[in-house]
Amino acid sequence: MKTMIVADLGINANGNLELAKQQIDLAVASGVDAIKMQVYNSEKLHGVNSPVYKDAKRGEFSYNHFRTLADYCPIDWFASGFDTDAIGLLESIGVKRHKIASRSLTDWKLVNEINNTKKPVFLSTGNHDTGAIGKALSILKDCKVTLLYCVPNYPTKIQDLNFNRMTKLGELFKIPIGFSDHSTGIWASIEAVRLGATVIERHFTVSRNLEGCDQICSLEYPEMKMLVKSIRQLECYQNEI
């Protein structure tokens, strides 16, 4: 089975439309299968007094910019929508799938809105227990869901990864699993594929020297290209045995 490799542009373009286009160009050149972004309103999502508000606000795009970037992208483009207005925008754009970030897993109104689309969903599990994950899945009854194991630390230390949790979630809920990787380097993503991940999501940036809290756990073009090449080589090996 071919792993779906997703470049998450996140907030790394710092609200700069041309820089976001450059991100897309480089990510596509690296060989990824899809581009993901984040649609949110900083005030509603974090509040102006939040310690992450400044970074979030700097990385925020207008709805018109998202339409421009979705149209510009030559491969699959989708996003994490953080409120029902964002889901409305994504549906009007015509995305093929939705992503639910781990912080939104218990936003039952949002989860129900996404279920109404009846489209495939990538659901990041974060630190949520199986009860919360099970409830989200019960709401998403009309969607084909892939659970994404992730550790919501930026960056994630290798010793904090527990791939046993990833595989156990797949066994427990009997659905496909993937990995939203916030570590540095490419080893963890390759290991996740070896263990059965069908989706790999990695933050991507033009340069880690740019401003932003996610730059530190993002891959640049040469690393993303190497990750794609390594995963494809692993898939060939797995298919032969």
N, CA, C and O of each residue as an XYZ file, in Angstrom:
964
protein
N       0.845     -1.197      0.000
C       0.000      0.000      0.000
C       0.883      1.251      0.000
O       1.877      1.320      0.722
N       0.510      2.226     -0.810
C       1.269      3.471     -0.875
C       0.893      4.377      0.287
O      -0.284      4.646      0.526
N       1.898      4.841      1.000
C       1.695      5.778      2.103
C       1.347      7.151      1.558
O       1.983      7.622      0.616
N       0.345      7.798      2.139
C       0.033      9.173      1.768
C       0.924     10.102      2.593
O       0.843     10.117      3.821
N       1.764     10.868      1.922
C       2.683     11.776      2.587
C       2.161     13.199      2.430
O       1.992     13.695      1.316
N       1.911     13.841      3.560
C       1.275     15.161      3.585
C       2.259     16.199      4.107
O       2.839     16.028      5.180
N       2.445     17.265      3.355
C       3.237     18.406      3.822
C       2.299     19.413      4.469
O       1.448     20.004      3.804
N       2.462     19.599      5.765
C       1.641     20.553      6.513
C       2.350     21.903      6.509
O       3.375     22.075      7.169
N       1.798     22.860      5.760
C       2.417     24.186      5.691
C       2.204     24.970      6.970
O       2.946     25.907      7.265
N       1.181     24.582      7.734
C       0.949     25.182      9.039
C       0.917     26.701      8.997
O       0.259     27.300      8.146
N       1.639     27.317      9.929
C       1.709     28.783      9.997
C       3.081     29.289      9.564
O       3.448     30.434      9.829
N       3.841     28.409      8.885
C       5.241     28.723      8.582
C       5.439     29.810      7.537
O       6.527     30.375      7.430
N       4.394     30.111      6.763
C       4.531     31.178      5.757
C       4.289     32.553      6.354
O       4.445     33.568      5.675
N       3.908     32.587      7.625
C       3.724     33.859      8.337
C       2.762     34.814      7.622
O       2.976     36.026      7.591
N       1.714     34.248      7.056
C       0.689     35.066      6.422
C       1.078     35.659      5.082
O       0.346     36.482      4.532
N       2.230     35.248      4.546
C       2.744     35.788      3.287
C       2.310     34.882      2.138
O       2.737     33.731      2.051
N       1.458     35.408      1.259
C       0.893     34.605      0.181
C       1.964     34.074     -0.758
O       1.912     32.905     -1.140
N       2.913     34.880     -1.131
C       3.953     34.433     -2.058
C       4.860     33.384     -1.418
O       5.322     32.457     -2.085
N       5.109     33.541     -0.118
C       5.915     32.540      0.583
C       5.163     31.213      0.666
O       5.771     30.148      0.553
N       3.851     31.272      0.862
C       3.049     30.058      0.885
C       3.078     29.360     -0.472
O       3.131     28.132     -0.537
N       3.045     30.127     -1.540
C       3.149     29.538     -2.880
C       4.510     28.870     -3.064
O       4.609     27.808     -3.680
N       5.550     29.494     -2.529
C       6.886     28.896     -2.604
C       6.925     27.596     -1.810
O       7.540     26.621     -2.244
N       6.272     27.575     -0.647
C       6.164     26.335      0.118
C       5.512     25.235     -0.713
O       5.992     24.102     -0.754
N       4.421     25.585     -1.367
C       3.712     24.607     -2.196
C       4.614     24.099     -3.311
O       4.694     22.892     -3.542
N       5.291     25.004     -3.999
C       6.169     24.606     -5.098
C       7.236     23.616     -4.632
O       7.472     22.594     -5.276
N       7.875     23.931     -3.508
C       8.952     23.074     -3.008
C       8.416     21.741     -2.494
O       9.033     20.700     -2.715
N       7.284     21.765     -1.818
C       6.702     20.527     -1.311
C       6.299     19.609     -2.458
O       6.537     18.403     -2.407
N       5.687     20.182     -3.493
C       5.305     19.384     -4.662
C       6.555     18.798     -5.327
O       6.554     17.636     -5.733
N       7.614     19.597     -5.436
C       8.857     19.129     -6.044
C       9.492     17.995     -5.245
O      10.200     17.158     -5.804
N       9.241     17.970     -3.942
C       9.814     16.910     -3.095
C       9.107     15.572     -3.289
O       9.636     14.527     -2.911
N       7.907     15.604     -3.880
C       7.198     14.362     -4.166
C       6.077     14.011     -3.225
O       5.564     12.893     -3.282
N       5.668     14.932     -2.349
C       4.579     14.619     -1.422
C       3.272     14.433     -2.186
O       3.148     14.832     -3.344
N       2.299     13.816     -1.511
C       1.017     13.521     -2.142
C      -0.025     14.604     -1.920
O      -0.974     14.721     -2.696
N       0.139     15.389     -0.878
C      -0.890     16.380     -0.544
C      -0.292     17.528      0.245
O       0.749     17.399      0.890
N      -0.987     18.659      0.172
C      -0.639     19.860      0.928
C      -1.759     20.129      1.922
O      -2.939     20.089      1.572
N      -1.378     20.404      3.164
C      -2.368     20.722      4.195
C      -2.061     22.088      4.794
O      -0.901     22.461      4.966
N      -3.130     22.832      5.110
C      -2.971     24.111      5.793
C      -3.890     24.141      7.018
O      -4.500     23.127      7.357
N      -3.991     25.273      7.669
C      -4.809     25.433      8.871
C      -5.690     26.662      8.708
O      -5.188     27.765      8.489
N      -6.991     26.477      8.814
C      -7.942     27.577      8.659
C      -8.516     27.913     10.028
O      -9.196     27.089     10.640
N      -8.245     29.116     10.506
C      -8.674     29.490     11.852
C      -8.785     30.994     11.967
O      -8.297     31.743     11.120
N      -9.437     31.415     13.029
C      -9.475     32.813     13.439
C      -8.733     32.896     14.766
O      -9.152     32.285     15.750
N      -7.644     33.640     14.802
C      -6.771     33.660     15.982
C      -7.499     34.073     17.247
O      -7.281     33.495     18.312
N      -8.367     35.075     17.132
C      -9.089     35.553     18.308
C     -10.006     34.473     18.861
O     -10.055     34.256     20.072
N     -10.736     33.790     17.971
C     -11.656     32.749     18.419
C     -10.916     31.509     18.909
O     -11.336     30.872     19.876
N      -9.825     31.170     18.248
C      -9.125     29.929     18.576
C      -8.318     30.038     19.862
O      -8.343     29.128     20.692
N      -7.607     31.142     20.030
C      -6.691     31.268     21.163
C      -7.062     32.378     22.141
O      -6.848     32.236     23.345
N      -7.614     33.478     21.640
C      -7.817     34.658     22.480
C      -6.571     35.520     22.466
O      -5.455     35.010     22.364
N      -6.757     36.815     22.568
C      -5.638     37.748     22.416
C      -4.641     37.670     23.568
O      -3.511     38.136     23.425
N      -5.022     37.102     24.691
C      -4.113     37.008     25.837
C      -3.331     35.695     25.868
O      -2.526     35.476     26.774
N      -3.560     34.829     24.897
C      -2.857     33.549     24.860
C      -1.383     33.753     24.511
O      -1.060     34.638     23.718
N      -0.484     32.955     25.088
C       0.940     33.084     24.757
C       1.253     32.698     23.316
O       2.312     33.059     22.803
N       0.349     31.970     22.648
C       0.595     31.570     21.258
C      -0.145     32.471     20.267
O      -0.065     32.263     19.057
N      -0.865     33.474     20.784
C      -1.666     34.319     19.901
C      -0.804     35.038     18.864
O      -1.180     35.108     17.694
N       0.325     35.561     19.270
C       1.164     36.348     18.359
C       1.601     35.514     17.165
O       1.512     35.962     16.022
N       2.079     34.281     17.435
C       2.494     33.397     16.347
C       1.312     33.051     15.452
O       1.420     33.083     14.226
N       0.180     32.720     16.076
C      -1.001     32.331     15.303
C      -1.480     33.467     14.415
O      -1.815     33.255     13.249
N      -1.510     34.674     14.967
C      -1.987     35.823     14.200
C      -1.061     36.101     13.027
O      -1.529     36.421     11.935
N       0.238     35.983     13.235
C       1.195     36.229     12.162
C       1.016     35.206     11.034
O       1.228     35.528      9.865
N       0.626     33.975     11.385
C       0.484     32.921     10.381
C      -0.887     32.829      9.745
O      -1.114     31.978      8.885
N      -1.809     33.696     10.156
C      -3.200     33.603      9.688
C      -3.349     34.145      8.265
O      -2.749     35.157      7.903
N      -4.163     33.448      7.466
C      -4.496     33.898      6.116
C      -5.973     34.256      6.049
O      -6.783     33.765      6.836
N      -6.309     35.117      5.099
C      -7.713     35.438      4.849
C      -8.357     34.290      4.072
O      -7.659     33.484      3.457
N      -9.685     34.218      4.101
C     -10.395     33.194      3.359
C     -10.107     33.314      1.863
O      -9.992     32.297      1.179
N      -9.991     34.528      1.347
C      -9.677     34.705     -0.071
C      -8.302     34.152     -0.417
O      -8.103     33.612     -1.506
N      -7.356     34.283      0.502
C      -6.027     33.724      0.274
C      -6.075     32.201      0.218
O      -5.373     31.586     -0.584
N      -6.900     31.591      1.067
C      -7.021     30.134      1.018
C      -7.579     29.682     -0.327
O      -7.123     28.684     -0.885
N      -8.546     30.400     -0.839
C      -9.086     30.052     -2.160
C      -7.986     30.154     -3.224
O      -7.882     29.297     -4.101
N      -7.184     31.192     -3.140
C      -6.085     31.381     -4.086
C      -5.088     30.230     -3.994
O      -4.661     29.693     -5.016
N      -4.717     29.852     -2.771
C      -3.712     28.804     -2.580
C      -4.244     27.429     -2.976
O      -3.513     26.619     -3.546
N      -5.500     27.169     -2.680
C      -6.101     25.893     -3.086
C      -6.126     25.778     -4.600
O      -5.856     24.709     -5.146
N      -6.446     26.863     -5.279
C      -6.479     26.876     -6.737
C      -5.072     26.768     -7.314
O      -4.877     26.169     -8.372
N      -4.091     27.346     -6.620
C      -2.701     27.330     -7.085
C      -2.080     25.942     -6.957
O      -1.230     25.566     -7.763
N      -2.496     25.188     -5.960
C      -1.870     23.907     -5.644
C      -2.209     22.853     -6.708
O      -3.387     22.625     -6.980
N      -1.200     22.206     -7.317
C      -1.468     21.227     -8.376
C      -1.766     19.815     -7.867
O      -2.104     18.931     -8.654
N      -1.642     19.604     -6.564
C      -1.953     18.297     -5.981
C      -3.054     18.462     -4.940
O      -3.556     19.567     -4.736
N      -3.425     17.380     -4.290
C      -4.489     17.408     -3.288
C      -4.203     18.469     -2.228
O      -3.116     18.500     -1.651
N      -5.176     19.330     -1.976
C      -5.054     20.411     -0.989
C      -6.220     20.301     -0.019
O      -7.375     20.210     -0.436
N      -5.919     20.309      1.275
C      -6.975     20.300      2.286
C      -6.467     21.032      3.513
O      -5.376     21.603      3.484
N      -7.236     21.024      4.587
C      -6.848     21.826      5.752
C      -7.512     21.317      7.013
O      -8.510     20.598      6.970
N      -6.938     21.706      8.131
C      -7.603     21.584      9.425
C      -8.470     22.819      9.593
O      -7.955     23.937      9.609
N      -9.764     22.638      9.716
C     -10.657     23.744     10.004
C     -10.974     23.763     11.489
O     -11.338     22.731     12.052
N     -10.842     24.922     12.137
C     -10.968     24.971     13.588
C     -12.312     25.505     14.081
O     -12.531     25.617     15.287
N     -13.203     25.830     13.159
C     -14.559     26.205     13.553
C     -15.489     25.935     12.380
O     -15.033     25.614     11.282
N     -16.788     26.064     12.609
C     -17.746     25.694     11.573
C     -17.665     26.622     10.361
O     -17.932     26.189      9.240
N     -17.302     27.888     10.566
C     -17.117     28.781      9.424
C     -15.979     28.283      8.529
O     -16.074     28.342      7.303
N     -14.918     27.799      9.146
C     -13.787     27.268      8.380
C     -14.207     26.045      7.574
O     -13.800     25.884      6.424
N     -15.024     25.182      8.181
C     -15.499     24.004      7.454
C     -16.369     24.430      6.273
O     -16.301     23.826      5.203
N     -17.174     25.452      6.460
C     -17.971     25.985      5.361
C     -17.097     26.473      4.213
O     -17.401     26.224      3.047
N     -16.012     27.169      4.545
C     -15.087     27.628      3.519
C     -14.487     26.445      2.772
O     -14.457     26.430      1.542
N     -14.010     25.454      3.519
C     -13.365     24.299      2.894
C     -14.324     23.531      2.000
O     -13.938     23.036      0.941
N     -15.568     23.435      2.429
C     -16.562     22.767      1.595
C     -16.835     23.566      0.319
O     -17.025     22.981     -0.748
N     -16.854     24.888      0.421
C     -17.082     25.706     -0.768
C     -15.907     25.612     -1.740
O     -16.086     25.742     -2.951
N     -14.707     25.387     -1.208
C     -13.527     25.190     -2.050
C     -13.588     23.829     -2.731
O     -13.116     23.664     -3.856
N     -14.180     22.850     -2.032
C     -14.327     21.514     -2.609
C     -13.237     20.542     -2.205
O     -12.814     19.716     -3.015
N     -12.767     20.627     -0.949
C     -11.742     19.694     -0.490
C     -12.259     18.263     -0.532
O     -13.461     18.018     -0.424
N     -11.322     17.311     -0.692
C     -11.689     15.895     -0.755
C     -11.750     15.258      0.628
O     -12.337     14.189      0.795
N     -11.142     15.913      1.625
C     -11.046     15.339      2.962
C     -10.917     16.472      3.981
O     -10.696     17.629      3.623
N     -11.058     16.113      5.256
C     -10.880     17.073      6.341
C      -9.878     16.518      7.346
O      -9.725     15.304      7.484
N      -9.200     17.422      8.042
C      -8.314     17.041      9.136
C      -8.859     17.641     10.427
O      -9.216     18.818     10.472
N      -8.921     16.831     11.465
C      -9.300     17.312     12.794
C      -8.054     17.289     13.667
O      -7.508     16.222     13.949
N      -7.607     18.458     14.094
C      -6.436     18.551     14.955
C      -6.755     17.969     16.327
O      -7.920     17.902     16.719
N      -5.731     17.550     17.054
C      -5.960     16.916     18.351
C      -6.680     17.843     19.320
O      -7.475     17.383     20.140
N      -6.409     19.156     19.237
C      -7.069     20.089     20.150
C      -8.564     20.184     19.865
O      -9.331     20.622     20.723
N      -8.989     19.774     18.658
C     -10.397     19.873     18.275
C     -11.154     18.557     18.419
O     -12.348     18.497     18.127
N     -10.471     17.500     18.867
C     -11.104     16.184     18.909
C     -12.353     16.169     19.779
O     -13.294     15.434     19.479
N     -12.390     16.962     20.852
C     -13.564     16.995     21.733
C     -14.468     18.203     21.472
O     -15.343     18.513     22.281
N     -14.258     18.874     20.359
C     -15.172     19.944     19.944
C     -16.309     19.263     19.183
O     -16.288     19.179     17.955
N     -17.301     18.780     19.933
C     -18.327     17.906     19.357
C     -19.135     18.605     18.274
O     -19.565     17.959     17.318
N     -19.350     19.902     18.402
C     -20.068     20.643     17.370
C     -19.288     20.614     16.060
O     -19.859     20.379     14.995
N     -17.985     20.853     16.146
C     -17.137     20.833     14.963
C     -17.074     19.435     14.367
O     -17.184     19.270     13.152
N     -16.898     18.431     15.214
C     -16.816     17.045     14.739
C     -18.103     16.652     14.019
O     -18.058     15.990     12.981
N     -19.249     17.055     14.564
C     -20.526     16.743     13.929
C     -20.660     17.456     12.577
O     -21.179     16.889     11.616
N     -20.188     18.701     12.518
C     -20.230     19.452     11.260
C     -19.409     18.731     10.184
O     -19.814     18.658      9.024
N     -18.267     18.208     10.583
C     -17.420     17.479      9.636
C     -18.072     16.161      9.232
O     -17.989     15.761      8.071
N     -18.716     15.486     10.172
C     -19.416     14.253      9.819
C     -20.478     14.503      8.751
O     -20.710     13.653      7.892
N     -21.118     15.664      8.805
C     -22.160     15.982      7.827
C     -21.625     16.066      6.397
O     -22.391     15.958      5.440
N     -20.305     16.260      6.251
C     -19.720     16.324      4.904
C     -19.588     14.935      4.289
O     -19.520     14.795      3.067
N     -19.551     13.893      5.152
C     -19.417     12.500      4.710
C     -18.124     12.256      3.912
O     -18.065     11.371      3.059
N     -17.102     13.054      4.206
C     -15.823     12.915      3.512
C     -14.785     12.242      4.415
O     -14.946     12.235      5.636
N     -13.727     11.677      3.832
C     -12.666     11.073      4.648
C     -12.079     12.079      5.631
O     -12.002     13.275      5.349
N     -11.669     11.573      6.785
C     -11.159     12.418      7.866
C      -9.854     11.848      8.403
O      -9.736     10.643      8.626
N      -8.872     12.726      8.607
C      -7.682     12.397      9.382
C      -7.900     12.984     10.774
O      -8.082     14.193     10.920
N      -7.880     12.131     11.790
C      -8.183     12.542     13.161
C      -6.945     12.373     14.036
O      -6.551     11.247     14.341
N      -6.330     13.482     14.441
C      -5.175     13.416     15.333
C      -5.636     13.159     16.761
O      -6.564     13.801     17.252
N      -4.975     12.212     17.421
C      -5.430     11.763     18.735
C      -4.772     12.497     19.894
O      -5.358     12.570     20.974
N      -3.564     13.049     19.706
C      -2.899     13.775     20.779
C      -2.825     12.964     22.058
O      -2.491     11.779     22.035
N      -3.140     13.608     23.181
C      -3.105     12.934     24.481
C      -4.476     12.433     24.925
O      -4.643     12.056     26.085
N      -5.456     12.422     24.031
C      -6.803     12.013     24.413
C      -6.865     10.521     24.735
O      -6.161      9.710     24.134
N      -7.728     10.176     25.702
C      -7.885      8.765     26.052
C      -8.820      8.082     25.059
O      -9.438      8.730     24.214
N      -8.910      6.761     25.179
C      -9.688      5.998     24.207
C     -11.184      6.306     24.302
O     -11.918      6.122     23.331
N     -11.632      6.768     25.456
C     -13.037      7.140     25.594
C     -13.389      8.323     24.712
O     -14.398      8.303     24.007
N     -12.549      9.364     24.753
C     -12.786     10.550     23.922
C     -12.635     10.220     22.445
O     -13.415     10.682     21.612
N     -11.625      9.418     22.130
C     -11.426      9.028     20.730
C     -12.629      8.227     20.231
O     -13.109      8.438     19.117
N     -13.108      7.304     21.070
C     -14.266      6.502     20.693
C     -15.505      7.348     20.474
O     -16.278      7.083     19.553
N     -15.709      8.363     21.307
C     -16.871      9.239     21.132
C     -16.769     10.015     19.826
O     -17.756     10.148     19.101
N     -15.570     10.532     19.521
C     -15.384     11.257     18.264
C     -15.678     10.347     17.074
O     -16.321     10.760     16.109
N     -15.206      9.114     17.152
C     -15.449      8.173     16.064
C     -16.928      7.835     15.925
O     -17.422      7.626     14.817
N     -17.626      7.783     17.046
C     -19.067      7.492     16.978
C     -19.823      8.627     16.292
O     -20.816      8.387     15.604
N     -19.355      9.867     16.478
C     -19.973     11.008     15.802
C     -19.626     10.990     14.312
O     -20.445     11.352     13.467
N     -18.403     10.566     14.009
C     -17.938     10.532     12.619
C     -18.374      9.246     11.915
O     -17.609      8.674     11.139
N     -19.581      8.799     12.181
C     -20.062      7.511     11.675
C     -20.216      7.483     10.160
O     -20.212      6.407      9.563
N     -20.351      8.640      9.531
C     -20.559      8.701      8.084
C     -19.273      8.999      7.318
O     -19.302      9.208      6.105
N     -18.147      9.018      8.028
C     -16.862      9.355      7.411
C     -15.883      8.188      7.534
O     -15.912      7.447      8.516
N     -15.038      8.035      6.555
C     -13.939      7.078      6.643
C     -12.794      7.764      7.384
O     -12.232      8.742      6.892
N     -12.451      7.256      8.554
C     -11.499      7.937      9.435
C     -10.171      7.191      9.485
O     -10.134      5.964      9.577
N      -9.091      7.948      9.422
C      -7.750      7.448      9.716
C      -7.281      8.138     10.987
O      -7.256      9.367     11.054
N      -6.911      7.358     11.991
C      -6.408      7.922     13.244
C      -4.931      8.268     13.101
O      -4.129      7.428     12.694
N      -4.577      9.493     13.431
C      -3.181      9.909     13.388
C      -2.620      9.986     14.801
O      -3.035     10.823     15.602
N      -1.679      9.108     15.093
C      -0.955      9.194     16.358
C      -0.076     10.441     16.323
O       0.586     10.706     15.320
N      -0.065     11.201     17.404
C       0.840     12.348     17.488
C       1.136     12.654     18.948
O       0.338     12.373     19.842
N       2.292     13.230     19.155
C       2.673     13.745     20.469
C       2.688     15.263     20.338
O       3.506     15.801     19.592
N       1.801     15.969     21.045
C       1.666     17.421     20.845
C       2.736     18.228     21.558
O       2.434     19.169     22.293
N       3.996     17.850     21.334
C       5.136     18.621     21.826
C       5.944     19.082     20.620
O       6.192     18.301     19.702
N       6.356     20.351     20.618
C       7.044     20.926     19.469
C       8.421     21.445     19.884
O       8.502     22.509     20.498
N       9.511     20.728     19.569
C       9.529     19.450     18.870
C       9.305     18.282     19.829
O       9.417     18.431     21.046
N       8.986     17.120     19.260
C       8.831     15.897     20.045
C      10.176     15.192     20.154
O      10.843     14.952     19.147
N      10.569     14.863     21.366
C      11.802     14.108     21.565
C      11.556     12.639     21.204
O      10.475     12.102     21.444
N      12.562     12.009     20.630
C      12.424     10.613     20.210
C      12.008      9.730     21.380
O      11.205      8.812     21.210
N      12.549     10.001     22.567
C      12.224      9.159     23.727
C      10.777      9.317     24.183
O      10.279      8.509     24.966
N      10.103     10.354     23.695
C       8.699     10.556     24.062
C       7.732      9.880     23.098
O       6.522      9.892     23.323
N       8.253      9.296     22.035
C       7.397      8.585     21.084
C       7.047      7.212     21.613
O       7.879      6.541     22.224
N       5.812      6.798     21.377
C       5.342      5.478     21.797
C       4.527      4.879     20.657
O       3.300      4.974     20.640
N       5.217      4.267     19.715
C       4.520      3.729     18.554
C       3.623      2.548     18.903
O       2.763      2.158     18.115
N       3.828      1.985     20.084
C       2.909      0.945     20.539
C       1.495      1.513     20.658
O       0.519      0.820     20.369
N       1.385      2.770     21.082
C       0.067      3.414     21.158
C      -0.547      3.526     19.771
O      -1.743      3.286     19.604
N       0.250      3.885     18.780
C      -0.261      3.996     17.419
C      -0.841      2.672     16.934
O      -1.966      2.628     16.436
N      -0.085      1.608     17.078
C      -0.555      0.309     16.581
C      -1.734     -0.209     17.398
O      -2.641     -0.837     16.851
N      -1.726      0.051     18.704
C      -2.831     -0.405     19.551
C      -4.135      0.316     19.211
O      -5.208     -0.285     19.261
N      -4.045      1.602     18.865
C      -5.248      2.340     18.475
C      -5.862      1.726     17.224
O      -7.082      1.597     17.115
N      -5.007      1.353     16.286
C      -5.510      0.712     15.079
C      -6.182     -0.615     15.372
O      -7.226     -0.931     14.802
N      -5.580     -1.394     16.266
C      -6.146     -2.695     16.631
C      -7.453     -2.527     17.398
O      -8.406     -3.274     17.179
N      -7.497     -1.543     18.301
C      -8.676     -1.345     19.140
C      -9.876     -0.894     18.312
O     -10.976     -1.429     18.453
N      -9.652      0.097     17.443
C     -10.776      0.669     16.706
C     -10.943      0.079     15.306
O     -11.908      0.374     14.600
N      -9.976     -0.763     14.923
C     -10.062     -1.485     13.640
C     -10.222     -0.534     12.447
O     -11.047     -0.752     11.560
N      -9.417      0.512     12.455
C      -9.397      1.455     11.340
C      -7.938      1.795     11.018
O      -7.054      1.523     11.829
N      -7.672      2.389      9.838
C      -6.296      2.718      9.458
C      -5.659      3.713     10.430
O      -6.340      4.517     11.068
N      -4.334      3.630     10.520
C      -3.570      4.505     11.402
C      -2.552      5.301     10.590
O      -2.157      4.900      9.495
N      -2.139      6.427     11.143
C      -1.095      7.250     10.547
C      -0.327      7.952     11.644
O      -0.523      7.674     12.828
N       0.550      8.863     11.251
C       1.435      9.521     12.202
C       1.604     10.979     11.813
O       2.054     11.286     10.709
N       1.244     11.873     12.719
C       1.516     13.297     12.573
C       2.790     13.577     13.358
O       2.772     13.619     14.588
N       3.882     13.767     12.651
C       5.223     13.748     13.232
C       5.705     15.159     13.563
O       5.836     16.003     12.676
N       5.966     15.406     14.845
C       6.491     16.698     15.285
C       7.929     16.591     15.779
O       8.427     17.494     16.451
N       8.594     15.492     15.446
C       9.994     15.339     15.832
C      10.882     16.065     14.829
O      10.391     16.635     13.854
N      12.186     16.041     15.069
C      13.137     16.576     14.096
C      13.720     15.407     13.308
O      13.748     14.276     13.795
N      14.182     15.680     12.094
C      14.718     14.596     11.272
C      13.615     13.756     10.659
O      12.435     14.093     10.759
N      14.011     12.643     10.015
C      13.041     11.831      9.276
C      12.882     10.415      9.820
O      12.023      9.671      9.346
N      13.695     10.026     10.811
C      13.661      8.642     11.275
C      12.292      8.221     11.776
O      11.810      7.147     11.417
N      11.653      9.048     12.603
C      10.396      8.652     13.236
C       9.316      8.372     12.205
O       8.549      7.420     12.355
N       9.245      9.183     11.169
C       8.235      8.964     10.136
C       8.469      7.650      9.405
O       7.516      6.932      9.102
N       9.717      7.330      9.122
C      10.032      6.072      8.436
C       9.680      4.891      9.323
O       9.123      3.901      8.849
N       9.998      4.988     10.605
C       9.671      3.916     11.540
C       8.166      3.718     11.636
O       7.696      2.584     11.721
N       7.408      4.803     11.623
C       5.953      4.693     11.683
C       5.410      3.936     10.477
O       4.505      3.113     10.617
N       5.957      4.208      9.295
C       5.524      3.484      8.093
C       5.863      2.004      8.220
O       5.055      1.147      7.861
N       7.043      1.705      8.724
C       7.440      0.300      8.918
C       6.452     -0.425      9.819
O       6.210     -1.620      9.655
N       5.879      0.313     10.780
C       4.960     -0.286     11.741
C       3.498     -0.248     11.287
O       2.612     -0.694     12.016
N       3.246      0.278     10.095
C       1.894      0.196      9.561
C       1.176      1.507      9.306
O       0.008      1.489      8.915
N       1.829      2.651      9.512
C       1.174      3.937      9.246
C       0.880      4.070      7.755
O       1.749      3.816      6.921
N      -0.337      4.466      7.427
C      -0.727      4.651      6.027
C      -0.704      6.121      5.618
O      -0.816      6.444      4.435
N      -0.558      7.010      6.602
C      -0.476      8.446      6.361
C       0.662      9.019      7.203
O       0.780      8.707      8.388
N       1.488      9.847      6.598
C       2.510     10.593      7.321
C       2.284     12.073      7.071
O       2.221     12.518      5.926
N       2.161     12.834      8.160
C       1.981     14.282      8.066
C       3.187     14.953      8.708
O       3.510     14.698      9.868
N       3.855     15.823      7.929
C       5.035     16.526      8.431
C       4.925     18.010      8.173
O       4.557     18.425      7.074
N       5.243     18.821      9.180
C       5.339     20.258      8.959
C       6.458     20.539      7.963
O       7.499     19.882      7.966
N       6.214     21.533      7.110
C       7.153     21.837      6.034
C       7.397     23.344      5.977
O       6.481     24.141      6.184
N       8.638     23.719      5.696
C       8.985     25.143      5.646
C       9.993     25.409      4.545
O      10.744     24.520      4.145
N      10.001     26.623      4.068
C      11.020     27.065      3.124
C      12.368     27.175      3.839
O      13.407     26.841      3.270
N      12.344     27.645      5.093
C      13.571     27.772      5.877
C      13.226     27.792      7.359
O      12.325     28.517      7.781
N      13.941     26.999      8.147
C      13.735     27.015      9.596
C      14.241     28.296     10.244
O      14.031     28.512     11.438
N      14.904     29.147      9.468
C      15.370     30.429      9.998
C      14.276     31.477     10.039
O      14.470     32.555     10.601
N      13.122     31.175      9.447
C      12.002     32.100      9.487
C      11.394     32.141     10.888
O      11.603     31.236     11.696
N      10.637     33.206     11.161
C       9.944     33.310     12.436
C       8.853     32.248     12.545
O       8.306     31.806     11.535
N       8.542     31.845     13.769
C       7.416     30.948     13.985
C       7.766     29.786     14.890
O       8.873     29.250     14.836
N       6.807     29.398     15.728
C       7.048     28.357     16.719
C       7.123     26.955     16.114
O       7.646     26.043     16.753
N       6.609     26.763     14.888
C       6.614     25.432     14.273
C       7.835     25.182     13.398
O       8.038     24.062     12.929
N       8.650     26.208     13.172
C       9.792     26.031     12.278
C      10.732     24.937     12.783
O      11.299     24.183     11.991
N      10.892     24.855     14.085
C      11.870     23.940     14.670
C      11.564     22.478     14.371
O      12.480     21.659     14.300
N      10.288     22.138     14.195
C       9.930     20.745     13.933
C       9.476     20.546     12.489
O       8.756     19.596     12.183
N       9.900     21.442     11.610
C       9.522     21.375     10.199
C      10.693     20.903      9.346
O      11.854     21.164      9.663
N      10.373     20.206      8.260
C      11.385     19.785      7.307
C      11.549     20.847      6.223
O      10.581     21.491      5.818
N      12.777     21.017      5.763
C      13.049     21.824      4.582
C      13.054     20.907      3.358
O      12.962     19.687      3.488
N      13.160     21.499      2.180
C      13.028     20.738      0.934
C      13.932     19.515      0.839
O      13.425     18.436      0.530
N      15.261     19.613      1.089
C      16.099     18.416      0.937
C      15.681     17.284      1.869
O      15.745     16.115      1.488
N      15.255     17.618      3.083
C      14.838     16.599      4.042
C      13.521     15.950      3.622
O      13.364     14.733      3.721
N      12.567     16.773      3.148
C      11.295     16.212      2.713
C      11.497     15.308      1.492
O      10.874     14.252      1.386
N      12.351     15.718      0.594
C      12.637     14.889     -0.571
C      13.243     13.557     -0.150
O      12.891     12.511     -0.695
N      14.162     13.595      0.827
C      14.768     12.367      1.329
C      13.744     11.495      2.042
O      13.778     10.270      1.924
N      12.834     12.125      2.781
C      11.792     11.359      3.471
C      10.907     10.628      2.465
O      10.624      9.441      2.625
N      10.475     11.336      1.437
C       9.631     10.707      0.420
C      10.375      9.545     -0.237
O       9.811      8.463     -0.403
N      11.624      9.760     -0.609
C      12.421      8.709     -1.247
C      12.579      7.500     -0.323
O      12.464      6.356     -0.763
N      12.842      7.759      0.950
C      13.053      6.666      1.907
C      11.783      5.855      2.125
O      11.836      4.628      2.208
N      10.649      6.529      2.218
C       9.382      5.819      2.411
C       9.048      4.984      1.182
O       8.578      3.853      1.311
N       9.286      5.529     -0.005
C       9.007      4.752     -1.223
C       9.924      3.536     -1.321
O       9.497      2.477     -1.782
N      11.170      3.674     -0.895
C      12.073      2.526     -0.884
C      11.602      1.471      0.107
O      11.645      0.277     -0.190
N      11.152      1.904      1.287
C      10.639      0.977      2.283
C       9.417      0.243      1.762
O       9.270     -0.958      1.989
N       8.538      0.952      1.066
C       7.350      0.318      0.505
C       7.721     -0.762     -0.498
O       7.097     -1.823     -0.525
N       8.729     -0.504     -1.320
C       9.185     -1.519     -2.290
C       9.704     -2.749     -1.566
O       9.418     -3.877     -1.968
N      10.467     -2.536     -0.500
C      10.983     -3.654      0.287
C       9.846     -4.450      0.916
O       9.846     -5.680      0.872
N       8.873     -3.744      1.505
C       7.747     -4.430      2.152
C       6.928     -5.233      1.147
O       6.408     -6.298      1.483
N       6.811     -4.741     -0.064
C       6.029     -5.436     -1.081
C       6.707     -6.694     -1.578
O       6.066     -7.585     -2.135
N       8.031     -6.757     -1.367
C       8.788     -7.913     -1.856
C       8.850     -9.059     -0.861
O       9.160    -10.191     -1.231
N       8.555     -8.766      0.409
C       8.674     -9.824      1.425
C       7.305    -10.412      1.787
O       7.221    -11.311      2.624
